[in-house]
Amino acid sequence: MKRLSVLILILICNVLYGQTDTLVRPADINSEFALFAKGKGAAVDTLDVGDGRVQIVLRDDNTWYLIKNVEALAEEDIFADNWREHLVNPYLGTPLDSIPFRVTICLVDSVSRFVCPHQGKVFSKFGIRHGRKHTGCDVPYPHGTPVYCAFDGRVRLAERHHGYGLCVVVRHENGLETLYGHLSRMDVVAGQWVHAGDLIGLGGSTGRSSGPHLHFETRYCGHAFDPEWIIDFPNGVLRKIVFVLKRSYLSPYSRYVPETMDDEEELYMTEEQIKAEEERIAKERAAMKYHTIRSGDTLSGIAVKYGTTVSKICSLNSGLRPTTTLSIGRKIRVK
């Protein structure tokens, strides 16, 4: 038992100092140590670390790895508060101004990883589309394509919802929720614990959809923000390990733009700077104008009416081109 205590102490020290792959035994116990004889890597014991949310699994070949204790995680407030299994947004009534100006969110760590739900080019971005909020981004794929969970978490909702079709929402330890919409099949159920890379379901075109694609959302306290702030979909990777979520990102008018400042500068951005950015977005939103297409309308005529150009109108509306046939009733942004 004395030898086992030494082993456990070494394991805990290695965890604290970042050693997460293998256990190296000291030479002075190498010749006598026989409790964990050389084996094939089968798990033989589990030990708690710290508060019990993380555990060490010992293998019979003298190696080890870390796992999450879901029983302990289930007691956390994040998996209890505002937990509704039949509402896409269970945070209804949470005002935007109740959220801090800046929230630092750890996306991955030594026991958490990331897997891109589906790698590909985003063809419909977060923001305002046809005069309506588009609270996620769309990545096309063939019908039946596997869709994977982005991060470890617990399934909060898995059912059909108007607009989203077959839809899965997963809540994560860091307070984020990810949503996967328009599925043709769901492979998880509400309450189930999932890991990054687990199969969520198969892609499809259920709900309000014009063709097979993944509608993917990221939310914080019920407020959606552009998933491209954290995920590079074409390359299938995270943009950063630690994400600074500014409250201004939670506006449907705030879309991801390539980084223009150092990460350190972003981390220490003052509340006054963030508030100024929110005010800028509010002014831009107030200046926006939309036109509802009527019989006989043409892009050139609309441009003249609002004192702009056809090319500028097209740049403000995703998928709109000078040759696009205008549908009566469609809303387009003109300023």
C-alpha positions as CSV (number, residue, x, y, z in Angstrom):
1,M,0.0,0.0,0.0
2,K,3.0,2.3,0.7
3,R,4.1,1.8,-2.9
4,L,0.6,2.5,-4.2
5,S,0.5,5.8,-2.2
6,V,3.8,6.8,-3.9
7,L,2.3,6.1,-7.3
8,I,-0.9,8.1,-6.6
9,L,1.2,11.0,-5.4
10,I,3.3,11.0,-8.6
11,L,0.1,10.8,-10.7
12,I,-1.4,13.8,-9.0
13,C,1.8,15.8,-9.4
14,N,2.0,15.0,-13.0
15,V,-1.6,16.2,-13.6
16,L,-0.9,19.5,-11.8
17,Y,2.2,20.1,-13.8
18,G,0.8,19.2,-17.2
19,Q,1.9,15.6,-17.7
20,T,-1.1,14.0,-19.3
21,D,0.2,11.1,-21.4
22,T,2.2,8.5,-19.5
23,L,3.5,7.7,-16.1
24,V,7.3,7.3,-15.6
25,R,8.2,5.3,-12.6
26,P,11.2,6.3,-10.4
27,A,14.2,4.0,-10.7
28,D,14.3,3.1,-7.0
29,I,10.9,1.3,-7.2
30,N,11.2,-0.1,-10.7
31,S,12.7,-3.4,-9.8
32,E,10.3,-4.1,-6.8
33,F,7.1,-2.6,-8.2
34,A,4.7,-5.4,-9.3
35,L,1.2,-4.2,-8.5
36,F,0.7,-3.0,-12.1
37,A,2.4,-5.7,-14.1
38,K,3.0,-5.1,-17.8
39,G,-0.4,-5.6,-19.5
40,K,-2.3,-4.6,-22.6
41,G,-3.6,-1.2,-21.4
42,A,-6.8,-2.3,-19.7
43,A,-8.2,0.1,-17.2
44,V,-7.7,-1.2,-13.6
45,D,-8.6,1.7,-11.3
46,T,-10.1,5.2,-11.2
47,L,-8.9,8.0,-8.8
48,D,-10.5,11.4,-8.1
49,V,-8.5,14.5,-8.7
50,G,-9.2,17.7,-6.8
51,D,-12.9,18.3,-6.6
52,G,-13.9,15.0,-8.3
53,R,-14.9,16.5,-11.6
54,V,-11.8,15.0,-13.2
55,Q,-10.6,11.5,-12.6
56,I,-7.4,9.5,-13.4
57,V,-7.8,6.1,-15.0
58,L,-4.9,3.7,-14.4
59,R,-4.0,1.1,-17.0
60,D,-2.3,-2.2,-16.4
61,D,0.6,-1.2,-18.6
62,N,1.7,1.6,-16.2
63,T,0.0,4.4,-18.3
64,W,-2.9,6.6,-17.4
65,Y,-5.3,9.1,-18.8
66,L,-7.8,11.7,-17.6
67,I,-11.6,11.5,-17.8
68,K,-14.5,13.7,-16.7
69,N,-16.7,12.5,-13.9
70,V,-20.2,13.2,-15.3
71,E,-21.9,12.3,-12.0
72,A,-20.0,15.3,-10.4
73,L,-20.6,17.5,-13.4
74,A,-24.4,16.8,-13.2
75,E,-24.5,18.6,-9.9
76,E,-23.0,21.8,-11.4
77,D,-25.4,24.8,-11.7
78,I,-24.7,25.0,-15.5
79,F,-26.5,21.7,-16.0
80,A,-29.4,22.6,-13.7
81,D,-30.3,26.2,-14.1
82,N,-32.5,27.1,-17.1
83,W,-32.5,23.4,-18.1
84,R,-35.6,22.9,-20.4
85,E,-35.7,19.9,-22.7
86,H,-38.4,21.2,-25.0
87,L,-37.4,24.9,-25.6
88,V,-34.7,25.9,-28.0
89,N,-34.0,28.9,-25.9
90,P,-34.6,28.3,-22.2
91,Y,-33.1,31.7,-21.2
92,L,-36.2,33.7,-22.3
93,G,-36.3,36.9,-20.5
94,T,-32.6,37.2,-19.9
95,P,-31.8,40.8,-21.1
96,L,-28.6,41.4,-23.0
97,D,-27.5,44.1,-20.7
98,S,-27.4,41.6,-17.8
99,I,-24.4,39.9,-19.5
100,P,-20.9,41.2,-18.7
101,F,-19.2,43.4,-21.3
102,R,-16.6,40.6,-21.7
103,V,-16.7,36.9,-20.9
104,T,-13.5,34.8,-21.2
105,I,-14.4,31.2,-22.2
106,C,-12.0,28.3,-22.3
107,L,-12.9,26.2,-25.3
108,V,-10.5,23.2,-24.8
109,D,-8.1,22.0,-22.2
110,S,-6.3,18.8,-21.1
111,V,-9.5,16.8,-20.9
112,S,-11.6,18.6,-23.4
113,R,-11.1,18.7,-27.2
114,F,-12.9,20.0,-30.3
115,V,-14.2,18.3,-33.4
116,C,-15.6,20.3,-36.3
117,P,-19.3,19.3,-36.7
118,H,-18.9,19.4,-40.5
119,Q,-15.9,20.8,-42.4
120,G,-16.7,22.9,-45.4
121,K,-17.3,26.4,-46.7
122,V,-20.0,28.5,-45.1
123,F,-22.4,29.5,-47.8
124,S,-24.9,31.4,-45.6
125,K,-23.5,33.4,-42.8
126,F,-24.7,34.7,-39.4
127,G,-26.5,38.0,-39.4
128,I,-29.5,39.5,-41.2
129,R,-30.7,37.5,-44.2
130,H,-33.7,38.7,-46.4
131,G,-34.6,41.1,-43.6
132,R,-34.7,38.3,-41.0
133,K,-32.3,37.2,-38.3
134,H,-30.1,34.3,-39.3
135,T,-28.7,33.1,-35.9
136,G,-26.2,30.6,-37.2
137,C,-24.2,29.6,-40.2
138,D,-25.0,27.1,-42.9
139,V,-22.6,24.5,-44.3
140,P,-23.8,22.4,-47.2
141,Y,-23.4,18.6,-47.4
142,P,-25.0,15.6,-49.1
143,H,-28.1,14.1,-47.4
144,G,-27.1,11.5,-44.8
145,T,-23.7,13.1,-44.0
146,P,-22.5,12.5,-40.4
147,V,-22.7,15.4,-38.0
148,Y,-20.4,15.4,-35.0
149,C,-20.6,17.1,-31.6
150,A,-18.2,20.0,-31.4
151,F,-17.4,19.9,-27.6
152,D,-18.0,17.7,-24.6
153,G,-21.4,18.3,-23.0
154,R,-24.9,17.1,-22.3
155,V,-27.8,17.0,-24.7
156,R,-30.5,19.4,-23.6
157,L,-32.9,19.1,-26.5
158,A,-33.3,16.5,-29.3
159,E,-36.6,16.7,-31.1
160,R,-38.3,18.3,-34.1
161,H,-38.8,22.1,-34.0
162,H,-40.5,24.4,-36.5
163,G,-37.9,26.0,-38.7
164,Y,-35.0,23.9,-37.4
165,G,-36.6,20.6,-38.3
166,L,-34.9,17.7,-36.4
167,C,-32.7,19.7,-34.0
168,V,-30.2,18.9,-31.3
169,V,-28.9,21.4,-28.6
170,V,-25.9,20.5,-26.5
171,R,-24.9,22.5,-23.4
172,H,-21.2,22.6,-22.5
173,E,-19.4,23.2,-19.2
174,N,-18.1,26.6,-20.2
175,G,-21.7,28.0,-20.5
176,L,-22.0,27.7,-24.3
177,E,-24.7,25.9,-26.1
178,T,-24.3,24.5,-29.7
179,L,-27.3,23.8,-31.9
180,Y,-27.4,21.4,-34.9
181,G,-30.4,21.9,-37.2
182,H,-32.1,20.4,-40.3
183,L,-31.0,16.8,-39.5
184,S,-32.5,13.8,-41.2
185,R,-31.8,11.6,-38.2
186,M,-30.9,12.2,-34.5
187,D,-28.6,9.7,-32.7
188,V,-28.8,11.3,-29.3
189,V,-31.5,11.9,-26.7
190,A,-32.1,14.7,-24.1
191,G,-30.0,14.1,-21.0
192,Q,-27.3,12.1,-22.7
193,W,-23.6,13.0,-22.0
194,V,-21.6,13.3,-25.2
195,H,-18.0,13.9,-26.1
196,A,-16.5,16.0,-28.9
197,G,-16.6,13.8,-32.0
198,D,-19.6,11.8,-31.0
199,L,-22.2,11.3,-33.7
200,I,-25.1,13.7,-33.2
201,G,-27.1,12.6,-36.2
202,L,-27.2,12.6,-40.0
203,G,-27.5,15.7,-42.2
204,G,-30.6,16.5,-44.1
205,S,-33.1,19.2,-45.0
206,T,-35.9,19.0,-42.5
207,G,-37.7,22.2,-41.3
208,R,-37.4,25.4,-43.3
209,S,-34.6,24.5,-45.6
210,S,-33.9,24.9,-49.3
211,G,-31.5,21.9,-49.5
212,P,-29.3,19.6,-47.4
213,H,-27.1,21.6,-45.1
214,L,-26.0,21.9,-41.4
215,H,-27.4,24.9,-39.6
216,F,-25.0,25.4,-36.7
217,E,-25.4,27.9,-33.9
218,T,-23.4,29.0,-30.9
219,R,-25.2,30.6,-28.0
220,Y,-24.4,32.1,-24.6
221,C,-27.3,32.7,-22.1
222,G,-29.7,32.2,-25.0
223,H,-28.2,34.8,-27.2
224,A,-26.7,33.7,-30.5
225,F,-23.3,34.8,-31.8
226,D,-21.5,34.1,-35.0
227,P,-19.9,30.6,-34.8
228,E,-17.1,31.8,-37.1
229,W,-15.7,33.8,-34.2
230,I,-14.5,30.5,-32.8
231,I,-14.5,28.0,-35.7
232,D,-12.7,28.0,-39.0
233,F,-15.1,25.8,-40.9
234,P,-13.2,25.5,-44.2
235,N,-10.2,24.1,-42.3
236,G,-12.2,22.4,-39.6
237,V,-10.2,23.9,-36.7
238,L,-10.7,26.2,-33.7
239,R,-9.5,29.8,-34.2
240,K,-8.2,29.9,-30.6
241,I,-8.2,27.9,-27.4
242,V,-9.5,30.7,-25.2
243,F,-12.3,32.9,-26.6
244,V,-13.1,36.4,-25.4
245,L,-16.8,36.8,-26.0
246,K,-17.7,40.5,-26.1
247,R,-21.3,41.4,-25.4
248,S,-21.4,43.2,-28.7
249,Y,-21.0,39.9,-30.5
250,L,-24.4,38.8,-29.2
251,S,-26.1,41.3,-31.6
252,P,-27.5,39.8,-34.8
253,Y,-25.8,42.7,-36.6
254,S,-22.3,41.7,-35.4
255,R,-20.6,39.3,-37.8
256,Y,-17.2,37.7,-37.5
257,V,-14.4,39.7,-39.1
258,P,-10.7,38.6,-39.4
259,E,-8.7,39.5,-36.3
260,T,-7.1,43.0,-36.5
261,M,-5.6,43.1,-33.0
262,D,-3.3,41.0,-30.9
263,D,-5.0,38.5,-28.6
264,E,-3.5,40.2,-25.5
265,E,-5.0,43.5,-26.6
266,E,-8.4,41.8,-27.0
267,L,-8.2,40.2,-23.6
268,Y,-7.6,43.5,-21.9
269,M,-10.0,45.6,-23.9
270,T,-11.7,48.0,-21.5
271,E,-15.4,48.1,-20.9
272,E,-15.5,51.6,-22.3
273,Q,-14.1,50.3,-25.6
274,I,-16.6,47.4,-25.7
275,K,-19.5,49.8,-24.9
276,A,-18.3,52.2,-27.7
277,E,-18.4,49.2,-30.1
278,E,-21.9,48.4,-29.0
279,E,-23.0,52.0,-29.7
280,R,-21.4,51.9,-33.1
281,I,-23.3,48.7,-34.0
282,A,-26.5,50.3,-32.7
283,K,-26.0,53.4,-34.9
284,E,-25.3,51.2,-38.0
285,R,-28.4,49.2,-37.2
286,A,-30.5,52.5,-37.0
287,A,-29.1,53.6,-40.3
288,M,-30.1,50.4,-42.1
289,K,-33.0,50.5,-44.6
290,Y,-34.9,47.7,-46.3
291,H,-37.1,47.6,-49.3
292,T,-39.9,45.1,-49.9
293,I,-40.0,44.0,-53.6
294,R,-43.2,45.0,-55.4
295,S,-44.5,44.2,-58.9
296,G,-42.4,46.0,-61.5
297,D,-39.4,46.7,-59.2
298,T,-35.9,46.4,-60.7
299,L,-32.5,46.7,-58.9
300,S,-31.6,49.7,-60.9
301,G,-34.9,51.4,-60.1
302,I,-34.5,50.6,-56.4
303,A,-30.9,51.9,-56.4
304,V,-32.0,55.2,-57.9
305,K,-34.9,55.5,-55.4
306,Y,-32.5,55.2,-52.4
307,G,-29.6,57.0,-53.9
308,T,-27.2,54.1,-54.0
309,T,-25.9,51.6,-56.6
310,V,-26.8,48.1,-57.7
311,S,-23.4,46.8,-56.7
312,K,-23.7,48.2,-53.2
313,I,-27.2,46.7,-52.8
314,C,-25.8,43.3,-53.9
315,S,-23.0,43.6,-51.4
316,L,-25.5,44.1,-48.6
317,N,-27.5,41.0,-49.5
318,S,-26.0,37.5,-49.5
319,G,-26.7,35.7,-52.7
320,L,-28.1,38.7,-54.5
321,R,-26.7,39.5,-58.0
322,P,-27.5,42.0,-60.7
323,T,-29.1,39.2,-62.7
324,T,-31.2,37.8,-59.8
325,T,-34.9,37.5,-60.4
326,L,-36.6,39.6,-57.7
327,S,-39.4,37.8,-55.9
328,I,-42.4,39.9,-54.9
329,G,-42.5,40.2,-51.1
330,R,-38.8,39.7,-50.6
331,K,-37.1,42.2,-48.3
332,I,-33.7,43.4,-49.4
333,R,-31.3,45.8,-47.6
334,V,-30.6,49.0,-49.5
335,K,-28.5,50.9,-47.0
